[in-house]
Amino acid sequence: EIPYSCEVVVTKFKDQDDDCYEIDATILVDRTSQKKIIIGKQGTKIKQLGINSRLAMEDFFQVPKIRLG
């Protein structure tokens, strides 16, 4: 579950030569308490968010690999 008041800002979007995109993004939240919700216990939620995001973007852009930073 992700707070409705969070925002993702893409700070870098680079097309690599090897059919890969390199993307850096920052997740912004309104309150400090919302950071714990996004990160989850021992980083499990943010890790799963990264995996799901990477898979969705690989499918959308039709590339074999997305690197998130």
HTML snippet that shows the backbone in 3Dmol.js (N, CA, C, O; Angstrom):
<script src="https://3Dmol.org/build/3Dmol-min.js"></script>
<div id="view" style="width:600px;height:400px;position:relative"></div>
<script>
const pdb = `
ATOM      1  N   GLU A   1       0.843  -1.175   0.000  1.00  0.00           N
ATOM      2  CA  GLU A   1       0.000   0.000   0.000  1.00  0.00           C
ATOM      3  C   GLU A   1       0.895   1.248   0.000  1.00  0.00           C
ATOM      4  O   GLU A   1       1.781   1.387   0.844  1.00  0.00           O
ATOM      5  N   ILE A   2       0.653   2.144  -0.951  1.00  0.00           N
ATOM      6  CA  ILE A   2       1.460   3.352  -1.096  1.00  0.00           C
ATOM      7  C   ILE A   2       0.585   4.562  -0.772  1.00  0.00           C
ATOM      8  O   ILE A   2      -0.550   4.633  -1.243  1.00  0.00           O
ATOM      9  N   PRO A   3       1.083   5.517   0.021  1.00  0.00           N
ATOM     10  CA  PRO A   3       0.298   6.717   0.330  1.00  0.00           C
ATOM     11  C   PRO A   3      -0.092   7.471  -0.949  1.00  0.00           C
ATOM     12  O   PRO A   3       0.718   7.607  -1.865  1.00  0.00           O
ATOM     13  N   TYR A   4      -1.326   7.955  -1.002  1.00  0.00           N
ATOM     14  CA  TYR A   4      -1.804   8.653  -2.194  1.00  0.00           C
ATOM     15  C   TYR A   4      -1.071   9.970  -2.432  1.00  0.00           C
ATOM     16  O   TYR A   4      -1.067  10.483  -3.551  1.00  0.00           O
ATOM     17  N   SER A   5      -0.461  10.511  -1.403  1.00  0.00           N
ATOM     18  CA  SER A   5       0.176  11.820  -1.536  1.00  0.00           C
ATOM     19  C   SER A   5       1.657  11.738  -1.894  1.00  0.00           C
ATOM     20  O   SER A   5       2.384  12.717  -1.729  1.00  0.00           O
ATOM     21  N   CYS A   6       2.109  10.592  -2.380  1.00  0.00           N
ATOM     22  CA  CYS A   6       3.513  10.507  -2.778  1.00  0.00           C
ATOM     23  C   CYS A   6       3.651  10.828  -4.261  1.00  0.00           C
ATOM     24  O   CYS A   6       2.686  10.756  -5.022  1.00  0.00           O
ATOM     25  N   GLU A   7       4.863  11.182  -4.653  1.00  0.00           N
ATOM     26  CA  GLU A   7       5.142  11.591  -6.032  1.00  0.00           C
ATOM     27  C   GLU A   7       6.490  11.001  -6.443  1.00  0.00           C
ATOM     28  O   GLU A   7       7.416  10.928  -5.636  1.00  0.00           O
ATOM     29  N   VAL A   8       6.592  10.584  -7.699  1.00  0.00           N
ATOM     30  CA  VAL A   8       7.845  10.075  -8.230  1.00  0.00           C
ATOM     31  C   VAL A   8       8.362  11.063  -9.264  1.00  0.00           C
ATOM     32  O   VAL A   8       7.654  11.403 -10.211  1.00  0.00           O
ATOM     33  N   VAL A   9       9.591  11.521  -9.085  1.00  0.00           N
ATOM     34  CA  VAL A   9      10.214  12.470  -9.996  1.00  0.00           C
ATOM     35  C   VAL A   9      11.388  11.768 -10.686  1.00  0.00           C
ATOM     36  O   VAL A   9      12.325  11.318 -10.027  1.00  0.00           O
ATOM     37  N   VAL A  10      11.326  11.681 -12.005  1.00  0.00           N
ATOM     38  CA  VAL A  10      12.415  11.067 -12.766  1.00  0.00           C
ATOM     39  C   VAL A  10      13.512  12.111 -12.944  1.00  0.00           C
ATOM     40  O   VAL A  10      13.270  13.176 -13.512  1.00  0.00           O
ATOM     41  N   THR A  11      14.709  11.812 -12.463  1.00  0.00           N
ATOM     42  CA  THR A  11      15.813  12.772 -12.526  1.00  0.00           C
ATOM     43  C   THR A  11      16.808  12.447 -13.638  1.00  0.00           C
ATOM     44  O   THR A  11      17.621  13.288 -14.021  1.00  0.00           O
ATOM     45  N   LYS A  12      16.735  11.208 -14.158  1.00  0.00           N
ATOM     46  CA  LYS A  12      17.645  10.809 -15.230  1.00  0.00           C
ATOM     47  C   LYS A  12      16.966   9.718 -16.056  1.00  0.00           C
ATOM     48  O   LYS A  12      16.412   8.761 -15.514  1.00  0.00           O
ATOM     49  N   PHE A  13      17.022   9.881 -17.364  1.00  0.00           N
ATOM     50  CA  PHE A  13      16.484   8.873 -18.271  1.00  0.00           C
ATOM     51  C   PHE A  13      17.457   8.770 -19.430  1.00  0.00           C
ATOM     52  O   PHE A  13      17.495   9.644 -20.296  1.00  0.00           O
ATOM     53  N   LYS A  14      18.245   7.702 -19.449  1.00  0.00           N
ATOM     54  CA  LYS A  14      19.321   7.577 -20.428  1.00  0.00           C
ATOM     55  C   LYS A  14      19.165   6.279 -21.202  1.00  0.00           C
ATOM     56  O   LYS A  14      18.992   5.210 -20.615  1.00  0.00           O
ATOM     57  N   ASP A  15      19.227   6.380 -22.529  1.00  0.00           N
ATOM     58  CA  ASP A  15      19.159   5.221 -23.409  1.00  0.00           C
ATOM     59  C   ASP A  15      20.576   4.696 -23.608  1.00  0.00           C
ATOM     60  O   ASP A  15      21.419   5.365 -24.205  1.00  0.00           O
ATOM     61  N   GLN A  16      20.826   3.488 -23.100  1.00  0.00           N
ATOM     62  CA  GLN A  16      22.150   2.886 -23.227  1.00  0.00           C
ATOM     63  C   GLN A  16      22.284   2.217 -24.592  1.00  0.00           C
ATOM     64  O   GLN A  16      21.281   1.945 -25.253  1.00  0.00           O
ATOM     65  N   ASP A  17      23.499   1.955 -25.009  1.00  0.00           N
ATOM     66  CA  ASP A  17      23.765   1.328 -26.299  1.00  0.00           C
ATOM     67  C   ASP A  17      23.327  -0.132 -26.355  1.00  0.00           C
ATOM     68  O   ASP A  17      23.071  -0.651 -27.442  1.00  0.00           O
ATOM     69  N   ASP A  18      23.238  -0.791 -25.233  1.00  0.00           N
ATOM     70  CA  ASP A  18      22.969  -2.226 -25.201  1.00  0.00           C
ATOM     71  C   ASP A  18      21.489  -2.554 -24.971  1.00  0.00           C
ATOM     72  O   ASP A  18      21.169  -3.451 -24.192  1.00  0.00           O
ATOM     73  N   ASP A  19      20.584  -1.830 -25.648  1.00  0.00           N
ATOM     74  CA  ASP A  19      19.134  -2.046 -25.505  1.00  0.00           C
ATOM     75  C   ASP A  19      18.696  -2.018 -24.046  1.00  0.00           C
ATOM     76  O   ASP A  19      17.999  -2.912 -23.565  1.00  0.00           O
ATOM     77  N   CYS A  20      19.117  -0.988 -23.373  1.00  0.00           N
ATOM     78  CA  CYS A  20      18.849  -0.850 -21.956  1.00  0.00           C
ATOM     79  C   CYS A  20      18.596   0.620 -21.640  1.00  0.00           C
ATOM     80  O   CYS A  20      19.215   1.503 -22.233  1.00  0.00           O
ATOM     81  N   TYR A  21      17.691   0.878 -20.711  1.00  0.00           N
ATOM     82  CA  TYR A  21      17.470   2.237 -20.228  1.00  0.00           C
ATOM     83  C   TYR A  21      17.995   2.339 -18.800  1.00  0.00           C
ATOM     84  O   TYR A  21      17.833   1.422 -17.995  1.00  0.00           O
ATOM     85  N   GLU A  22      18.620   3.464 -18.506  1.00  0.00           N
ATOM     86  CA  GLU A  22      19.071   3.748 -17.145  1.00  0.00           C
ATOM     87  C   GLU A  22      18.201   4.883 -16.620  1.00  0.00           C
ATOM     88  O   GLU A  22      18.170   5.973 -17.192  1.00  0.00           O
ATOM     89  N   ILE A  23      17.496   4.614 -15.525  1.00  0.00           N
ATOM     90  CA  ILE A  23      16.527   5.576 -15.000  1.00  0.00           C
ATOM     91  C   ILE A  23      16.805   5.819 -13.520  1.00  0.00           C
ATOM     92  O   ILE A  23      16.899   4.876 -12.734  1.00  0.00           O
ATOM     93  N   ASP A  24      16.935   7.079 -13.151  1.00  0.00           N
ATOM     94  CA  ASP A  24      17.045   7.477 -11.744  1.00  0.00           C
ATOM     95  C   ASP A  24      15.772   8.229 -11.392  1.00  0.00           C
ATOM     96  O   ASP A  24      15.310   9.075 -12.157  1.00  0.00           O
ATOM     97  N   ALA A  25      15.214   7.920 -10.242  1.00  0.00           N
ATOM     98  CA  ALA A  25      13.985   8.573  -9.800  1.00  0.00           C
ATOM     99  C   ALA A  25      14.029   8.778  -8.292  1.00  0.00           C
ATOM    100  O   ALA A  25      14.710   8.056  -7.564  1.00  0.00           O
ATOM    101  N   THR A  26      13.287   9.779  -7.849  1.00  0.00           N
ATOM    102  CA  THR A  26      13.181  10.096  -6.434  1.00  0.00           C
ATOM    103  C   THR A  26      11.714  10.008  -6.027  1.00  0.00           C
ATOM    104  O   THR A  26      10.841  10.538  -6.715  1.00  0.00           O
ATOM    105  N   ILE A  27      11.445   9.343  -4.914  1.00  0.00           N
ATOM    106  CA  ILE A  27      10.088   9.263  -4.386  1.00  0.00           C
ATOM    107  C   ILE A  27       9.947  10.334  -3.312  1.00  0.00           C
ATOM    108  O   ILE A  27      10.700  10.355  -2.338  1.00  0.00           O
ATOM    109  N   LEU A  28       8.983  11.216  -3.497  1.00  0.00           N
ATOM    110  CA  LEU A  28       8.723  12.300  -2.543  1.00  0.00           C
ATOM    111  C   LEU A  28       7.450  11.997  -1.761  1.00  0.00           C
ATOM    112  O   LEU A  28       6.448  11.569  -2.335  1.00  0.00           O
ATOM    113  N   VAL A  29       7.493  12.222  -0.450  1.00  0.00           N
ATOM    114  CA  VAL A  29       6.322  12.035   0.407  1.00  0.00           C
ATOM    115  C   VAL A  29       6.077  13.321   1.191  1.00  0.00           C
ATOM    116  O   VAL A  29       6.986  14.131   1.376  1.00  0.00           O
ATOM    117  N   ASP A  30       4.834  13.498   1.651  1.00  0.00           N
ATOM    118  CA  ASP A  30       4.471  14.709   2.392  1.00  0.00           C
ATOM    119  C   ASP A  30       5.003  14.703   3.820  1.00  0.00           C
ATOM    120  O   ASP A  30       5.455  15.730   4.327  1.00  0.00           O
ATOM    121  N   ARG A  31       4.947  13.550   4.456  1.00  0.00           N
ATOM    122  CA  ARG A  31       5.331  13.467   5.864  1.00  0.00           C
ATOM    123  C   ARG A  31       6.413  12.419   6.082  1.00  0.00           C
ATOM    124  O   ARG A  31       6.488  11.430   5.354  1.00  0.00           O
ATOM    125  N   THR A  32       7.236  12.641   7.076  1.00  0.00           N
ATOM    126  CA  THR A  32       8.307  11.703   7.410  1.00  0.00           C
ATOM    127  C   THR A  32       7.753  10.324   7.743  1.00  0.00           C
ATOM    128  O   THR A  32       8.379   9.312   7.427  1.00  0.00           O
ATOM    129  N   SER A  33       6.597  10.275   8.373  1.00  0.00           N
ATOM    130  CA  SER A  33       6.005   8.987   8.747  1.00  0.00           C
ATOM    131  C   SER A  33       5.672   8.139   7.517  1.00  0.00           C
ATOM    132  O   SER A  33       5.603   6.914   7.618  1.00  0.00           O
ATOM    133  N   GLN A  34       5.466   8.768   6.368  1.00  0.00           N
ATOM    134  CA  GLN A  34       5.144   8.032   5.152  1.00  0.00           C
ATOM    135  C   GLN A  34       6.371   7.324   4.569  1.00  0.00           C
ATOM    136  O   GLN A  34       6.233   6.391   3.779  1.00  0.00           O
ATOM    137  N   LYS A  35       7.554   7.763   4.954  1.00  0.00           N
ATOM    138  CA  LYS A  35       8.770   7.093   4.488  1.00  0.00           C
ATOM    139  C   LYS A  35       8.789   5.640   4.939  1.00  0.00           C
ATOM    140  O   LYS A  35       9.173   4.752   4.177  1.00  0.00           O
ATOM    141  N   LYS A  36       8.373   5.398   6.182  1.00  0.00           N
ATOM    142  CA  LYS A  36       8.353   4.037   6.710  1.00  0.00           C
ATOM    143  C   LYS A  36       7.399   3.158   5.913  1.00  0.00           C
ATOM    144  O   LYS A  36       7.664   1.971   5.722  1.00  0.00           O
ATOM    145  N   ILE A  37       6.300   3.724   5.450  1.00  0.00           N
ATOM    146  CA  ILE A  37       5.331   2.965   4.660  1.00  0.00           C
ATOM    147  C   ILE A  37       5.942   2.579   3.323  1.00  0.00           C
ATOM    148  O   ILE A  37       5.783   1.444   2.874  1.00  0.00           O
ATOM    149  N   ILE A  38       6.639   3.512   2.681  1.00  0.00           N
ATOM    150  CA  ILE A  38       7.256   3.257   1.374  1.00  0.00           C
ATOM    151  C   ILE A  38       8.414   2.256   1.501  1.00  0.00           C
ATOM    152  O   ILE A  38       8.531   1.334   0.695  1.00  0.00           O
ATOM    153  N   ILE A  39       9.253   2.440   2.501  1.00  0.00           N
ATOM    154  CA  ILE A  39      10.437   1.591   2.659  1.00  0.00           C
ATOM    155  C   ILE A  39      10.066   0.199   3.167  1.00  0.00           C
ATOM    156  O   ILE A  39      10.600  -0.797   2.678  1.00  0.00           O
ATOM    157  N   GLY A  40       9.173   0.120   4.126  1.00  0.00           N
ATOM    158  CA  GLY A  40       8.770  -1.169   4.677  1.00  0.00           C
ATOM    159  C   GLY A  40       9.807  -1.725   5.635  1.00  0.00           C
ATOM    160  O   GLY A  40      10.901  -1.183   5.787  1.00  0.00           O
ATOM    161  N   LYS A  41       9.434  -2.808   6.268  1.00  0.00           N
ATOM    162  CA  LYS A  41      10.331  -3.435   7.242  1.00  0.00           C
ATOM    163  C   LYS A  41      11.537  -4.016   6.520  1.00  0.00           C
ATOM    164  O   LYS A  41      11.400  -4.836   5.612  1.00  0.00           O
ATOM    165  N   GLN A  42      12.716  -3.582   6.934  1.00  0.00           N
ATOM    166  CA  GLN A  42      14.000  -4.004   6.368  1.00  0.00           C
ATOM    167  C   GLN A  42      14.089  -3.765   4.861  1.00  0.00           C
ATOM    168  O   GLN A  42      14.800  -4.480   4.155  1.00  0.00           O
ATOM    169  N   GLY A  43      13.362  -2.752   4.371  1.00  0.00           N
ATOM    170  CA  GLY A  43      13.446  -2.379   2.954  1.00  0.00           C
ATOM    171  C   GLY A  43      12.688  -3.281   2.005  1.00  0.00           C
ATOM    172  O   GLY A  43      12.888  -3.204   0.793  1.00  0.00           O
ATOM    173  N   THR A  44      11.824  -4.133   2.526  1.00  0.00           N
ATOM    174  CA  THR A  44      11.138  -5.098   1.663  1.00  0.00           C
ATOM    175  C   THR A  44      10.157  -4.441   0.693  1.00  0.00           C
ATOM    176  O   THR A  44      10.050  -4.876  -0.454  1.00  0.00           O
ATOM    177  N   LYS A  45       9.443  -3.412   1.125  1.00  0.00           N
ATOM    178  CA  LYS A  45       8.454  -2.763   0.241  1.00  0.00           C
ATOM    179  C   LYS A  45       9.128  -2.002  -0.892  1.00  0.00           C
ATOM    180  O   LYS A  45       8.688  -2.090  -2.039  1.00  0.00           O
ATOM    181  N   ILE A  46      10.187  -1.257  -0.592  1.00  0.00           N
ATOM    182  CA  ILE A  46      10.869  -0.496  -1.636  1.00  0.00           C
ATOM    183  C   ILE A  46      11.547  -1.444  -2.622  1.00  0.00           C
ATOM    184  O   ILE A  46      11.623  -1.149  -3.815  1.00  0.00           O
ATOM    185  N   LYS A  47      12.033  -2.563  -2.138  1.00  0.00           N
ATOM    186  CA  LYS A  47      12.643  -3.562  -3.015  1.00  0.00           C
ATOM    187  C   LYS A  47      11.593  -4.132  -3.971  1.00  0.00           C
ATOM    188  O   LYS A  47      11.838  -4.234  -5.173  1.00  0.00           O
ATOM    189  N   GLN A  48      10.435  -4.500  -3.444  1.00  0.00           N
ATOM    190  CA  GLN A  48       9.372  -5.046  -4.285  1.00  0.00           C
ATOM    191  C   GLN A  48       8.841  -3.997  -5.252  1.00  0.00           C
ATOM    192  O   GLN A  48       8.492  -4.319  -6.387  1.00  0.00           O
ATOM    193  N   LEU A  49       8.777  -2.758  -4.814  1.00  0.00           N
ATOM    194  CA  LEU A  49       8.356  -1.664  -5.690  1.00  0.00           C
ATOM    195  C   LEU A  49       9.320  -1.523  -6.863  1.00  0.00           C
ATOM    196  O   LEU A  49       8.889  -1.323  -7.999  1.00  0.00           O
ATOM    197  N   GLY A  50      10.612  -1.624  -6.598  1.00  0.00           N
ATOM    198  CA  GLY A  50      11.618  -1.554  -7.656  1.00  0.00           C
ATOM    199  C   GLY A  50      11.500  -2.711  -8.637  1.00  0.00           C
ATOM    200  O   GLY A  50      11.603  -2.514  -9.848  1.00  0.00           O
ATOM    201  N   ILE A  51      11.285  -3.912  -8.122  1.00  0.00           N
ATOM    202  CA  ILE A  51      11.147  -5.085  -8.988  1.00  0.00           C
ATOM    203  C   ILE A  51       9.914  -4.942  -9.882  1.00  0.00           C
ATOM    204  O   ILE A  51       9.993  -5.147 -11.093  1.00  0.00           O
ATOM    205  N   ASN A  52       8.784  -4.590  -9.284  1.00  0.00           N
ATOM    206  CA  ASN A  52       7.552  -4.433 -10.064  1.00  0.00           C
ATOM    207  C   ASN A  52       7.675  -3.314 -11.095  1.00  0.00           C
ATOM    208  O   ASN A  52       7.210  -3.457 -12.226  1.00  0.00           O
ATOM    209  N   SER A  53       8.296  -2.207 -10.711  1.00  0.00           N
ATOM    210  CA  SER A  53       8.477  -1.082 -11.627  1.00  0.00           C
ATOM    211  C   SER A  53       9.373  -1.464 -12.794  1.00  0.00           C
ATOM    212  O   SER A  53       9.078  -1.139 -13.944  1.00  0.00           O
ATOM    213  N   ARG A  54      10.453  -2.145 -12.501  1.00  0.00           N
ATOM    214  CA  ARG A  54      11.397  -2.570 -13.532  1.00  0.00           C
ATOM    215  C   ARG A  54      10.718  -3.498 -14.545  1.00  0.00           C
ATOM    216  O   ARG A  54      10.882  -3.324 -15.753  1.00  0.00           O
ATOM    217  N   LEU A  55       9.966  -4.471 -14.061  1.00  0.00           N
ATOM    218  CA  LEU A  55       9.281  -5.410 -14.948  1.00  0.00           C
ATOM    219  C   LEU A  55       8.238  -4.701 -15.820  1.00  0.00           C
ATOM    220  O   LEU A  55       8.127  -4.985 -17.012  1.00  0.00           O
ATOM    221  N   ALA A  56       7.482  -3.786 -15.226  1.00  0.00           N
ATOM    222  CA  ALA A  56       6.462  -3.050 -15.984  1.00  0.00           C
ATOM    223  C   ALA A  56       7.105  -2.175 -17.056  1.00  0.00           C
ATOM    224  O   ALA A  56       6.595  -2.094 -18.174  1.00  0.00           O
ATOM    225  N   MET A  57       8.218  -1.521 -16.728  1.00  0.00           N
ATOM    226  CA  MET A  57       8.882  -0.654 -17.708  1.00  0.00           C
ATOM    227  C   MET A  57       9.559  -1.456 -18.814  1.00  0.00           C
ATOM    228  O   MET A  57       9.571  -1.022 -19.966  1.00  0.00           O
ATOM    229  N   GLU A  58      10.131  -2.635 -18.482  1.00  0.00           N
ATOM    230  CA  GLU A  58      10.722  -3.485 -19.519  1.00  0.00           C
ATOM    231  C   GLU A  58       9.663  -3.907 -20.526  1.00  0.00           C
ATOM    232  O   GLU A  58       9.923  -3.955 -21.728  1.00  0.00           O
ATOM    233  N   ASP A  59       8.471  -4.213 -20.032  1.00  0.00           N
ATOM    234  CA  ASP A  59       7.373  -4.583 -20.914  1.00  0.00           C
ATOM    235  C   ASP A  59       6.895  -3.379 -21.730  1.00  0.00           C
ATOM    236  O   ASP A  59       6.660  -3.506 -22.932  1.00  0.00           O
ATOM    237  N   PHE A  60       6.753  -2.235 -21.103  1.00  0.00           N
ATOM    238  CA  PHE A  60       6.262  -1.033 -21.780  1.00  0.00           C
ATOM    239  C   PHE A  60       7.221  -0.558 -22.868  1.00  0.00           C
ATOM    240  O   PHE A  60       6.793  -0.255 -23.982  1.00  0.00           O
ATOM    241  N   PHE A  61       8.513  -0.491 -22.555  1.00  0.00           N
ATOM    242  CA  PHE A  61       9.513   0.001 -23.510  1.00  0.00           C
ATOM    243  C   PHE A  61      10.031  -1.093 -24.453  1.00  0.00           C
ATOM    244  O   PHE A  61      10.776  -0.808 -25.391  1.00  0.00           O
ATOM    245  N   GLN A  62       9.637  -2.331 -24.200  1.00  0.00           N
ATOM    246  CA  GLN A  62      10.063  -3.477 -25.025  1.00  0.00           C
ATOM    247  C   GLN A  62      11.591  -3.571 -25.098  1.00  0.00           C
ATOM    248  O   GLN A  62      12.168  -3.698 -26.178  1.00  0.00           O
ATOM    249  N   VAL A  63      12.226  -3.507 -23.933  1.00  0.00           N
ATOM    250  CA  VAL A  63      13.680  -3.665 -23.830  1.00  0.00           C
ATOM    251  C   VAL A  63      13.962  -4.808 -22.849  1.00  0.00           C
ATOM    252  O   VAL A  63      13.157  -5.075 -21.956  1.00  0.00           O
ATOM    253  N   PRO A  64      15.102  -5.480 -23.015  1.00  0.00           N
ATOM    254  CA  PRO A  64      15.403  -6.610 -22.130  1.00  0.00           C
ATOM    255  C   PRO A  64      15.827  -6.202 -20.722  1.00  0.00           C
ATOM    256  O   PRO A  64      15.794  -7.028 -19.810  1.00  0.00           O
ATOM    257  N   LYS A  65      16.228  -4.936 -20.525  1.00  0.00           N
ATOM    258  CA  LYS A  65      16.739  -4.558 -19.224  1.00  0.00           C
ATOM    259  C   LYS A  65      16.492  -3.080 -18.931  1.00  0.00           C
ATOM    260  O   LYS A  65      16.670  -2.219 -19.793  1.00  0.00           O
ATOM    261  N   ILE A  66      16.081  -2.810 -17.704  1.00  0.00           N
ATOM    262  CA  ILE A  66      15.944  -1.455 -17.157  1.00  0.00           C
ATOM    263  C   ILE A  66      16.827  -1.394 -15.922  1.00  0.00           C
ATOM    264  O   ILE A  66      16.751  -2.268 -15.058  1.00  0.00           O
ATOM    265  N   ARG A  67      17.656  -0.378 -15.833  1.00  0.00           N
ATOM    266  CA  ARG A  67      18.468  -0.158 -14.619  1.00  0.00           C
ATOM    267  C   ARG A  67      17.885   1.010 -13.848  1.00  0.00           C
ATOM    268  O   ARG A  67      17.810   2.131 -14.351  1.00  0.00           O
ATOM    269  N   LEU A  68      17.476   0.735 -12.629  1.00  0.00           N
ATOM    270  CA  LEU A  68      16.916   1.788 -11.772  1.00  0.00           C
ATOM    271  C   LEU A  68      17.947   2.216 -10.759  1.00  0.00           C
ATOM    272  O   LEU A  68      18.674   1.390 -10.206  1.00  0.00           O
ATOM    273  N   GLY A  69      18.009   3.518 -10.516  1.00  0.00           N
ATOM    274  CA  GLY A  69      18.953   4.038  -9.541  1.00  0.00           C
ATOM    275  C   GLY A  69      18.290   4.904  -8.530  1.00  0.00           C
ATOM    276  O   GLY A  69      18.954   5.424  -7.633  1.00  0.00           O
TER     277      GLY A  69
END
`;
const viewer = $3Dmol.createViewer("view");
viewer.addModel(pdb, "pdb");
viewer.setStyle({}, {cartoon: {color: "spectrum"}});
viewer.zoomTo();
viewer.render();
</script>
